[in-house]
Structures are given as structure tokens and as C-alpha cells.
Amino acid sequence: MWALVLAYVLVAADDAQSQNRGVYPLGMSAINSGLTPEPGFSYSNQFLYYSRNEAKDDSGNTLPVTGQNYVAMEMNSLIWVSRSKPLLGARYSATATLPFAKNDLTSDVQGNISGGAGFADSYYMLLILAWSSDRFGARAIYGFLAPTGRFIAGGTDNVGSGYWTHALSSGQTFFLTQTKQLTLSVFEMYEFHTTQEGTEIHPGDTFDLDYSLLTPVPRTNRRLQSGLAGYEARQVTSKTGPLITQAESEARYAINSLGFAFTAAFPKQKASLGFKYFDEFADRSTYEGFSVQVQGAIHF
């Protein structure tokens, strides 16, 4: 099942104005990113947990900051896929994602610094075009993130980003063998951020990359797959605003991770389950940690 998008807030312990990540929860689209569900309606539920406990500077060095940050998210998504192929031979689909999130930032010195929970920023993919063949699947996507989550400038219980984001993305899945025993998936996204309400800060744009290489578990008839998965992210443009220093504007966060994934398909029930684990390394200008992701989907 192709994955969906949600914004999350990461608050820096030493400077609340810092931009540490984009709005896309990395790793969500690492599996089957070029494939589209069957025509009709599908429901997807995903639980994502991100934990980070090391602060990295712009050179990748670990800063002497002791604390713990986590973000937990649950997404409820309804997906509709057309039966015809009206545009350039592509199947059309659209989706709406209604998320709930909880975040917490704790310091050994200051205790609990910030944390919030509730309905978060929602994401809408209004245009998804999908092409497929026996050995290849691809999707081209436009979507936008609406700042529906609670956000107050300077607040300590925010669960939203406070700004709109437009996103162009694409996913590809390749069956590397004729028997489809080896599957490579790649997902790319570019985030165009707008100005944050109440702060006049314009976050830098972000490029995201998810990927996986999966093979069937022996004697499972391709219903159970496992393999490697990872994600990358890079800040592409400068962050600007009335309170942003030159050093903050020049900083560029970079995120890297590698992990593993399992997927299980249940054709008779028209359902699927998945599990992913990612361990981050060599990050810059952000907090470094790990992510655990569980997802399930069913087709009506």
C-alpha cells in the first residue's frame, strides 16, 4: 500500500526558532511506492514513532545537549482509485489523511520543555496519476498540507506546523526479476513551504527520499517479504525571517537512515500489514535517533 503524508513539529531545546526537519514523516513511502491500490475505496492506518536523543551541529558533530524528543503519530486515510484511465493512459486516484499526533521534548536539566497532543495537520493528495506494467509501476503526485493542527507562535503544546506546504512527489517500483522475487522501490518528494503564521518565518524547502529492496521470505508464496529500507532528507533553500540569524539561515539539515522492513499480504481478505525500523546516522543540524513504523490497509 502506498504511504501518505503528515506534518510534525520538532522543537529545538536551545532555540525554538530552529528548523530541524521538513513536514514529511520520513520512511513512510519506502515500500511499494510506485504501486496503486485496486480501483474503489481503501482505508489505511499507520502508526509512526520517532525518537531522537542526540543533537547534531551543521558539521555533524554531537552537541553537549542532554534530552529526549519523540513524536508519535496515527494517520487515518481514505483512498479512492478510479476504474478508468482517463489521463495519458494513467489511472487517477486521490486521498485524504486525517492525523492525530503527540510530541514531547524533555531535558535532563530543564525537565519537560514542550509537548502537545491532538488533531494535527491534514494532508490531501488531489492528483495522483499511476502507470503500471508487468515489471514496473510509477506514480506522479501533487498534494498539499493544510495547517489544521493547533499552532500558536511561542506555544509549548503545538501539534501543527503553522504553515501550508505544497508537495510534488513521485514513486517507482521495479520488479528486478521475471518472477518478481526482488522488488526495488524509490520515493521522491519536494516540499515547498510557505510563511509560518505569527512568526513570519519562511522554512527552507526540503527534498526527501525513501527506498527499499525486498525479497520474499522462502516458502511463503510471496505473501511475506523482507529486506532493507532507508530514508534521506536535505534542506534545499535557506530559512528566512525577522528573528532568524545569519548562521541559522546558512545552516542546512541533512538526515540519513538505514533499517529493515517486513510486509505481509492477505489476498482473500484484501488486506496488508507492514513493519519498518530505521536507524539514523551522520545527520547534520537536527536531532538524531530512530523510527518504528507499523501500518495496515484494507480494500473495500
N, C-alpha and C positions, 0 to 999 in steps of 0.2 A: 504494500500500500504506500502510495507516495505521501510524503510527510508535509506538514503545514507549518505556519509561521506565527510567532508570538513575540511581543516586546517584553523585555525585562529590564529592571533598573539595578545597576551595580554602583553602590555609593562608596567613594574612597574615604578611608579613615582619616587621611591628613588633609584632604581638600575636597569639599563637597562639589566643587565645580569641575572636577576631573571627569573626563570621558574615558572609560576603560574598555567599553565594548560597544558593538552595534546592537541593533534590536533583534536580530535573528538568533534564535537559540541553536547554537552550532551542533551539528551532528544529526539533526532531525531528519534530513533527507539523504542520509548516507546509503540507504538500501533501496533498490528498485526505483531510483529517482527518475528514470525515463519511462516507466510503465504507468498506465492509466487503469483505474477500476473498470469493471464491466458497466455497460450502459444502465442507467437508472440511478437510484439513490443508495448511498453508502454512509455509514457512520463510523467515525474514528475517534478513539480516546487515547490520549497519550499522557504519561506521567514522566516529567523530566526533573532531575535533581542535579544541581551544580554546586559543588563545594570547592572553596578556594581559601588557602591559608598562607600563601607566600606572595608578597608584593614585589614586583619587578620594576626596575627603572628603565629608562629609554635604551640602555645598553644591554639589558637582560640580566643585570646584577640583582641579587636578592637584597631587598632593603630591610633594615632592622625594625620591622613593624610586626608586632605580635598580635594576632587576632584571627577571626574566623568569619567568613562570609558564605552564606548559602542562599540559593534561590530554588524554590520548588514550584512547579507549575503543573496544572492539569488542564488539558485542552479538550473541548468537545466540538467536534467538527462534522458538519453535514456536507456531503459531496454529491453533486449531480453531474451525470455524464450523458451526453446526447447519444442517440442511436444512429443518426446520420453523420455524414462527413461533409458539411456544407462549405467549409473554408479551406481552399487549397489542398483538398484531399485529407484534411485533418479532422479528427474527432474533437468536438468542443465540450468543455466542462467548466464548472465554476464551483467555488466552495466558500463557506463562511465558518470562521473559527471563533468560538466564544470561550475565553480562557479565565481561569482563576489562578492566582499566584500568591505566594508567601515568600518574603525575603527577610534576612536578618544579618546585621553586621555587629560583631562583638569584639571588643578589645580587652586584653588582659589587664590593661591599666585603667581604661575608662568604662569598662563594663559594656552594657548594651548601648550602642550608638544610634542605631536606627533599625526599623523593621516595620513591615506593613503586610496586610493580607486583604484579599477581596477580589472583586471582578477587575481584570486587568485590561490592557489594550487589545482590541479585537482586530482580526485580520481578514481581509476579503480579497479573494482571487477572482476577479471578474472575467478574465480572459485566459483560458488555458487551451492551447492547441496541441494535439498529440498525434504523432505519426508512429506507425509500427510496421515491422516485417518479421520474418521468422528469426532473424539474428540480431535485431536492433529495435530499440524504442526510444523516442525523443519527445520532449515537451518544451514549449515556449510559453512563458507565463508573465502576465502583468498583474500586480496586486498592490494594495495599499494598506497601511496600518493606521487605524483611527485611534486617537488618544482618549479612549473611553475609560481607562483606569484612573483612579484618583491620583492627582498630582497637584501639589502646592509648592511654589518656589520656597526653598528653605525648609520644607516639611521633613519630618523624620518617619512618616508612615506611608510614604508614597508606594503605589503599586503600578503606576503608569509612567510613561516617558515624558509626557507633556508636549509632544510634538508629533506631527504627521510624518509618515515615511512612505515614499513611493519605491517600489522594488521591481526590477526586471530580473528574471531568473530563467534558468534552463536546466533540464535534467536529461541524462543519457544513460541507457542501459545496453550493454553489449553482451551477447552470448558468444563467448570466445571459442566454443567448440560446437560441432554439428549436433551433438547430443545435449547441448545446453547444460553441461556439467560444470562449467566455470563461468561465473557472471561478474562482470565489471560494471559498476555504477558510479557516475560522477554528477555532481550538482553544483551549479554556479549561481551566485546572486550578487547583484549590485544594489546597495541601499542608498537612496537619495533622501537625506534628512532635511527637514525644514527647521525653522527657528522655534526654540522652546518657549512656551508661554510663560510669562512672568520673569524670565531671566534674560531674554534677548540673546541667548547663546545659540549659535548655529553649529551643531555637532558635525564633525568630519564625516564624509561618506565612507562606506565600508564595502570591501569585496570579501565574499565568503565562498568557501569551497568545502564540500563534503565528498567522501568517496568510500567505496567498499569493494572487496574482492571475495566472493563467496563460492563455496562448492558444497554439493550435497553430502550429508552425513551418510556413510555406507549403510545399505540395506534399509533405507527409509523412503525409497522411490521418489527422491527429490522433494519430499514434503518437509524435511528438516534440513536447513542449510546453516553453515557456519563459516567464519573466516575473519579477515582483517577489516577494520573500519577506522576512519580518521577524519579530522576536520582541520581547516586552516581559516584564518581571517586576517585581513590587513586594513588598517586605516589608510585611505587613499588621499583625502584632502585635509586641509587644516581646519581645526576647530577655532571659531572666532566668537567674540562677544565683548561687551563693555568691561567685564571683570576678568577676562582671560589674559594671562601674561604672555609675553613673547615665548618663553620657554614652554608653556603649556600648548601654545599654538603650533610650535615646531615639533612637539612630540608626536610619535606615530605608534599606536599599539599594534602588536603582532602576536598572533595566537597559533599554536601548533599542538596537535594531539595525535595519538595513535592508540588503538584498542582493538576490541573484538566484538563480534555480533553473532546472534543466533536468530533464525526465523523459523516459524512453523506454519504450514498451510493446512487448512481443513476444507477440502473442496466440497464435500457433501453439505457442510454447514455454511459454506460461502464465507468463511471467516479466516483470520490470520492473527498470529501473535509474534512479537519480536522483543528482543533484549539487546541492549548495546552498552558497552563500557568504554570510556575514553580517559586516557591519562595524558595531561598536558605537559609540555616541555618547551624549553627555550622561548618562553613568552617575553614580551617587552611592553613596558608601560601599562601593565594591567596586573590583576591578581591571577595566580596560577594554582590549578588544582585538578579535579577530576569530575566526570559526569557519568551518571547512571540513568538510562532511559528505557522505559517499558511502554509498549504500545499494543493496541488491539484494534481490529477493524472487522466490520460485518457488512455484507451486501444484502439489501432487501430485495 
